[in-house]
Amino acid sequence: GTNPNASYGEVYTDGIKLYVTDTANHRVLIWNTIPTVNNTPADVVVGQPNMTSNTANNGGISASRLNGPRGVKVIGGKLYVSDSLNHRILIWNTVPTTNGVAADVVLGQPNFTSNSVNNGGVSATSLYEPMYVNEYNGKLYVADYRNSRVKIYNTLPTTNNAAADIVLGQPNFTSNTSNNGGISATSLGFTTEAKVINNKLFVSDLLNHRIKIYNTIPTTDNAPMDIVIGQPSLNTN
């Protein structure tokens, strides 16, 4: 839900560094090398000015602060963080090497000082508690949790508030009803992750207690899944 203490964080490595979203402390920790001994301290903190503070939006909403971060990835040398309770995704064009560095790009909000739910209304640019982000073949996949949808950007965004190109789980970019139109091969209810494996798209459909599998990457809005895991049919939950 909207509880900032909920444990929805992520552990990620690019093979060199270790990244952890410390959700309830409103920060991302970075280890410059993967730890090999117990209780190794992190080297860099993102979202806080130092390693000893943990206030949400410490000092005010900005490009350098976080509120309940959930997902973290390094894509093309850039750091992506799902700043969930600020209803945005922050992008650092280079992975930070010092504490409290400001992000370069924001998605889901028109600027770095706003954090409204679906700022300006449900649209191709808006977000409502985004969970995890993933990339595959130059496309960005965002699990837009409370909007019960997956947003696909056909190219990796480089400007603030960029619009997604494709939506799954909703008939269009201006609707966000859970299971819009009823339980079906197209509907979603609170989406937690969208990830491509072997050219197939896997989507965690939380409220419907199922995993949706698309045998090919969707190129049209509201495309239906091909396979369901966790349910006996495509229209049960």
C-alpha positions as a Markdown table, in Angstrom:
| # | Residue | x | y | z |
|---|---|---|---|---|
| 1 | Gly | 0.0 | 0.0 | 0.0 |
| 2 | Thr | 1.1 | 3.5 | 0.7 |
| 3 | Asn | 2.9 | 2.6 | 3.9 |
| 4 | Pro | 6.5 | 3.9 | 3.5 |
| 5 | Asn | 7.7 | 1.2 | 5.9 |
| 6 | Ala | 6.5 | -1.6 | 3.6 |
| 7 | Ser | 9.3 | -3.9 | 2.5 |
| 8 | Tyr | 9.3 | -3.5 | -1.3 |
| 9 | Gly | 13.0 | -2.8 | -1.8 |
| 10 | Glu | 15.3 | -4.3 | -4.4 |
| 11 | Val | 18.8 | -5.7 | -4.4 |
| 12 | Tyr | 20.6 | -5.3 | -7.7 |
| 13 | Thr | 24.2 | -5.6 | -9.1 |
| 14 | Asp | 25.7 | -4.6 | -12.4 |
| 15 | Gly | 28.4 | -7.2 | -11.8 |
| 16 | Ile | 30.7 | -4.7 | -10.2 |
| 17 | Lys | 28.7 | -2.6 | -7.7 |
| 18 | Leu | 25.9 | -3.6 | -5.3 |
| 19 | Tyr | 22.8 | -1.4 | -5.1 |
| 20 | Val | 20.1 | -1.7 | -2.4 |
| 21 | Thr | 16.9 | 0.3 | -2.1 |
| 22 | Asp | 16.6 | 0.9 | 1.6 |
| 23 | Thr | 12.9 | 1.7 | 1.4 |
| 24 | Ala | 11.9 | 2.7 | 4.9 |
| 25 | Asn | 15.1 | 4.8 | 5.3 |
| 26 | His | 14.2 | 6.6 | 2.0 |
| 27 | Arg | 17.6 | 6.0 | 0.4 |
| 28 | Val | 19.6 | 3.8 | -2.0 |
| 29 | Leu | 22.9 | 2.4 | -0.8 |
| 30 | Ile | 25.8 | 1.6 | -3.2 |
| 31 | Trp | 28.7 | -0.6 | -2.5 |
| 32 | Asn | 31.5 | 0.0 | -5.0 |
| 33 | Thr | 32.5 | -3.6 | -4.8 |
| 34 | Ile | 30.3 | -6.6 | -3.9 |
| 35 | Pro | 30.8 | -7.3 | -0.2 |
| 36 | Thr | 32.6 | -10.4 | 0.9 |
| 37 | Val | 32.5 | -10.0 | 4.7 |
| 38 | Asn | 29.7 | -9.5 | 7.1 |
| 39 | Asn | 28.3 | -6.0 | 7.9 |
| 40 | Thr | 30.4 | -4.2 | 5.2 |
| 41 | Pro | 29.5 | -0.5 | 5.1 |
| 42 | Ala | 28.2 | 1.1 | 1.9 |
| 43 | Asp | 30.3 | 3.6 | 0.1 |
| 44 | Val | 27.7 | 6.0 | -1.3 |
| 45 | Val | 24.1 | 7.0 | -0.3 |
| 46 | Val | 21.5 | 8.3 | -2.7 |
| 47 | Gly | 18.4 | 10.2 | -1.4 |
| 48 | Gln | 20.0 | 11.4 | 1.8 |
| 49 | Pro | 22.8 | 14.0 | 2.5 |
| 50 | Asn | 24.7 | 11.5 | 4.6 |
| 51 | Met | 24.7 | 7.9 | 5.9 |
| 52 | Thr | 23.1 | 8.9 | 9.3 |
| 53 | Ser | 19.9 | 10.6 | 8.1 |
| 54 | Asn | 16.7 | 8.8 | 6.9 |
| 55 | Thr | 13.9 | 11.5 | 6.6 |
| 56 | Ala | 11.6 | 11.2 | 3.7 |
| 57 | Asn | 12.3 | 14.1 | 1.2 |
| 58 | Asn | 14.9 | 15.3 | 3.6 |
| 59 | Gly | 14.9 | 19.1 | 3.4 |
| 60 | Gly | 12.0 | 19.1 | 0.8 |
| 61 | Ile | 11.2 | 17.5 | -2.5 |
| 62 | Ser | 14.1 | 17.8 | -4.8 |
| 63 | Ala | 16.3 | 16.1 | -7.4 |
| 64 | Ser | 18.4 | 14.7 | -4.6 |
| 65 | Arg | 15.8 | 13.3 | -2.2 |
| 66 | Leu | 13.7 | 10.1 | -2.0 |
| 67 | Asn | 10.5 | 8.9 | -0.4 |
| 68 | Gly | 10.0 | 5.2 | -0.2 |
| 69 | Pro | 12.2 | 4.1 | -3.1 |
| 70 | Arg | 11.4 | 0.6 | -4.4 |
| 71 | Gly | 13.3 | -0.3 | -7.6 |
| 72 | Val | 16.9 | 0.3 | -8.7 |
| 73 | Lys | 18.7 | -0.5 | -11.9 |
| 74 | Val | 21.8 | 0.6 | -13.9 |
| 75 | Ile | 20.9 | 0.9 | -17.6 |
| 76 | Gly | 23.5 | 2.0 | -20.1 |
| 77 | Gly | 25.6 | 3.4 | -17.3 |
| 78 | Lys | 22.7 | 5.5 | -15.9 |
| 79 | Leu | 21.1 | 4.9 | -12.5 |
| 80 | Tyr | 17.3 | 4.5 | -12.4 |
| 81 | Val | 15.4 | 4.6 | -9.1 |
| 82 | Ser | 11.6 | 4.2 | -8.6 |
| 83 | Asp | 10.9 | 6.9 | -6.1 |
| 84 | Ser | 7.6 | 5.3 | -5.4 |
| 85 | Leu | 5.9 | 7.6 | -2.8 |
| 86 | Asn | 6.9 | 10.6 | -4.8 |
| 87 | His | 5.2 | 9.0 | -7.8 |
| 88 | Arg | 8.2 | 9.4 | -10.0 |
| 89 | Ile | 11.3 | 7.7 | -11.5 |
| 90 | Leu | 14.6 | 9.5 | -11.1 |
| 91 | Ile | 17.5 | 9.0 | -13.5 |
| 92 | Trp | 21.2 | 9.9 | -12.9 |
| 93 | Asn | 23.1 | 10.1 | -16.1 |
| 94 | Thr | 26.1 | 8.7 | -14.3 |
| 95 | Val | 26.2 | 6.5 | -11.2 |
| 96 | Pro | 26.8 | 8.7 | -8.2 |
| 97 | Thr | 30.2 | 8.4 | -6.5 |
| 98 | Thr | 29.4 | 10.9 | -3.7 |
| 99 | Asn | 26.6 | 11.2 | -1.2 |
| 100 | Gly | 23.3 | 13.1 | -2.0 |
| 101 | Val | 23.9 | 13.7 | -5.7 |
| 102 | Ala | 21.0 | 15.2 | -7.6 |
| 103 | Ala | 19.3 | 13.3 | -10.4 |
| 104 | Asp | 19.4 | 14.6 | -14.0 |
| 105 | Val | 16.0 | 13.4 | -15.3 |
| 106 | Val | 12.5 | 12.8 | -13.7 |
| 107 | Leu | 9.6 | 10.8 | -15.1 |
| 108 | Gly | 6.1 | 11.0 | -13.8 |
| 109 | Gln | 6.4 | 14.6 | -12.7 |
| 110 | Pro | 6.9 | 17.9 | -14.7 |
| 111 | Asn | 9.8 | 18.9 | -12.4 |
| 112 | Phe | 11.9 | 17.9 | -9.5 |
| 113 | Thr | 9.8 | 19.8 | -6.9 |
| 114 | Ser | 6.4 | 18.2 | -7.5 |
| 115 | Asn | 5.2 | 14.8 | -6.3 |
| 116 | Ser | 1.4 | 14.7 | -6.9 |
| 117 | Val | -0.4 | 11.4 | -7.7 |
| 118 | Asn | -0.8 | 11.3 | -11.5 |
| 119 | Asn | 0.3 | 14.9 | -11.8 |
| 120 | Gly | -2.1 | 16.7 | -14.2 |
| 121 | Gly | -4.3 | 13.6 | -14.5 |
| 122 | Val | -3.8 | 10.0 | -15.6 |
| 123 | Ser | -1.8 | 10.1 | -18.8 |
| 124 | Ala | 1.1 | 8.7 | -20.7 |
| 125 | Thr | 3.4 | 10.8 | -18.5 |
| 126 | Ser | 1.9 | 10.2 | -15.1 |
| 127 | Leu | 2.8 | 7.7 | -12.4 |
| 128 | Tyr | 1.1 | 6.4 | -9.2 |
| 129 | Glu | 3.5 | 4.6 | -6.9 |
| 130 | Pro | 5.8 | 3.0 | -9.6 |
| 131 | Met | 7.4 | -0.1 | -8.4 |
| 132 | Tyr | 10.2 | -1.7 | -10.4 |
| 133 | Val | 11.9 | -0.6 | -13.7 |
| 134 | Asn | 13.6 | -2.8 | -16.2 |
| 135 | Glu | 15.2 | -2.5 | -19.6 |
| 136 | Tyr | 15.5 | -4.7 | -22.6 |
| 137 | Asn | 16.8 | -3.9 | -26.1 |
| 138 | Gly | 16.6 | -0.2 | -25.5 |
| 139 | Lys | 13.0 | -0.2 | -24.2 |
| 140 | Leu | 12.1 | 0.8 | -20.6 |
| 141 | Tyr | 9.4 | -1.1 | -18.7 |
| 142 | Val | 7.7 | 0.5 | -15.7 |
| 143 | Ala | 5.3 | -1.3 | -13.3 |
| 144 | Asp | 2.9 | 1.6 | -12.5 |
| 145 | Tyr | 1.6 | -0.1 | -9.4 |
| 146 | Arg | -1.5 | 1.9 | -8.3 |
| 147 | Asn | -2.5 | 2.7 | -11.9 |
| 148 | Ser | -2.8 | -1.1 | -12.5 |
| 149 | Arg | -0.7 | -0.9 | -15.7 |
| 150 | Val | 2.6 | -1.4 | -17.4 |
| 151 | Lys | 4.1 | 1.5 | -19.3 |
| 152 | Ile | 6.6 | 0.8 | -22.1 |
| 153 | Tyr | 8.9 | 3.5 | -23.4 |
| 154 | Asn | 10.2 | 2.5 | -26.9 |
| 155 | Thr | 13.4 | 4.5 | -26.3 |
| 156 | Leu | 15.1 | 5.3 | -23.0 |
| 157 | Pro | 13.8 | 8.7 | -21.8 |
| 158 | Thr | 16.3 | 11.6 | -21.7 |
| 159 | Thr | 14.0 | 14.5 | -20.9 |
| 160 | Asn | 11.7 | 15.3 | -17.9 |
| 161 | Asn | 8.2 | 13.9 | -17.9 |
| 162 | Ala | 8.6 | 11.9 | -21.1 |
| 163 | Ala | 5.6 | 10.1 | -22.3 |
| 164 | Ala | 5.4 | 6.3 | -22.6 |
| 165 | Asp | 4.5 | 4.8 | -26.0 |
| 166 | Ile | 2.5 | 1.7 | -25.0 |
| 167 | Val | 0.3 | 0.8 | -22.0 |
| 168 | Leu | -0.7 | -2.7 | -20.8 |
| 169 | Gly | -3.6 | -3.4 | -18.4 |
| 170 | Gln | -5.6 | -0.4 | -19.5 |
| 171 | Pro | -7.5 | 0.4 | -22.8 |
| 172 | Asn | -5.7 | 3.7 | -23.0 |
| 173 | Phe | -3.4 | 6.1 | -21.1 |
| 174 | Thr | -6.2 | 8.0 | -19.4 |
| 175 | Ser | -7.8 | 5.1 | -17.5 |
| 176 | Asn | -6.5 | 3.4 | -14.4 |
| 177 | Thr | -9.3 | 1.2 | -13.0 |
| 178 | Ser | -8.1 | -2.1 | -11.6 |
| 179 | Asn | -9.2 | -4.9 | -13.9 |
| 180 | Asn | -10.7 | -2.4 | -16.3 |
| 181 | Gly | -13.6 | -4.2 | -18.1 |
| 182 | Gly | -13.3 | -7.3 | -15.9 |
| 183 | Ile | -10.8 | -10.1 | -15.3 |
| 184 | Ser | -9.3 | -11.0 | -18.7 |
| 185 | Ala | -6.2 | -11.6 | -20.7 |
| 186 | Thr | -5.6 | -7.8 | -20.9 |
| 187 | Ser | -6.6 | -6.6 | -17.4 |
| 188 | Leu | -4.2 | -5.9 | -14.5 |
| 189 | Gly | -4.7 | -5.3 | -10.8 |
| 190 | Phe | -1.8 | -3.5 | -9.1 |
| 191 | Thr | 1.3 | -4.3 | -11.1 |
| 192 | Thr | 4.6 | -4.9 | -9.3 |
| 193 | Glu | 7.0 | -5.9 | -12.0 |
| 194 | Ala | 7.5 | -6.2 | -15.8 |
| 195 | Lys | 10.6 | -8.0 | -17.0 |
| 196 | Val | 11.7 | -9.4 | -20.3 |
| 197 | Ile | 13.3 | -12.9 | -20.3 |
| 198 | Asn | 14.2 | -14.7 | -23.6 |
| 199 | Asn | 12.2 | -12.1 | -25.6 |
| 200 | Lys | 9.0 | -12.8 | -23.5 |
| 201 | Leu | 7.4 | -10.3 | -21.2 |
| 202 | Phe | 6.6 | -11.4 | -17.7 |
| 203 | Val | 4.2 | -9.2 | -15.6 |
| 204 | Ser | 3.4 | -9.7 | -11.9 |
| 205 | Asp | -0.3 | -9.1 | -11.5 |
| 206 | Leu | -0.5 | -8.8 | -7.8 |
| 207 | Leu | -4.2 | -8.4 | -6.9 |
| 208 | Asn | -5.1 | -11.1 | -9.5 |
| 209 | His | -2.7 | -13.6 | -8.0 |
| 210 | Arg | -1.1 | -14.4 | -11.3 |
| 211 | Ile | 1.9 | -13.9 | -13.6 |
| 212 | Lys | 1.1 | -12.9 | -17.1 |
| 213 | Ile | 3.4 | -14.0 | -19.9 |
| 214 | Tyr | 3.4 | -12.3 | -23.3 |
| 215 | Asn | 5.2 | -14.5 | -25.9 |
| 216 | Thr | 6.2 | -11.5 | -27.9 |
| 217 | Ile | 6.9 | -7.9 | -26.7 |
| 218 | Pro | 3.6 | -6.0 | -27.1 |
| 219 | Thr | 3.6 | -3.2 | -29.6 |
| 220 | Thr | 0.0 | -2.1 | -29.2 |
| 221 | Asp | -2.0 | -0.8 | -26.2 |
| 222 | Asn | -3.8 | -3.3 | -24.0 |
| 223 | Ala | -2.4 | -6.4 | -25.7 |
| 224 | Pro | -3.6 | -9.7 | -24.3 |
| 225 | Met | -1.3 | -12.2 | -22.6 |
| 226 | Asp | -0.7 | -15.6 | -24.0 |
| 227 | Ile | 0.0 | -17.6 | -20.8 |
| 228 | Val | -1.0 | -17.3 | -17.2 |
| 229 | Ile | 0.7 | -18.7 | -14.1 |
| 230 | Gly | -1.2 | -19.0 | -10.8 |
| 231 | Gln | -4.7 | -19.3 | -12.3 |
| 232 | Pro | -6.5 | -22.1 | -14.3 |
| 233 | Ser | -7.6 | -19.7 | -17.0 |
| 234 | Leu | -7.0 | -16.2 | -18.4 |
| 235 | Asn | -10.2 | -14.8 | -16.8 |
| 236 | Thr | -9.9 | -16.0 | -13.2 |
| 237 | Asn | -8.3 | -14.4 | -10.2 |
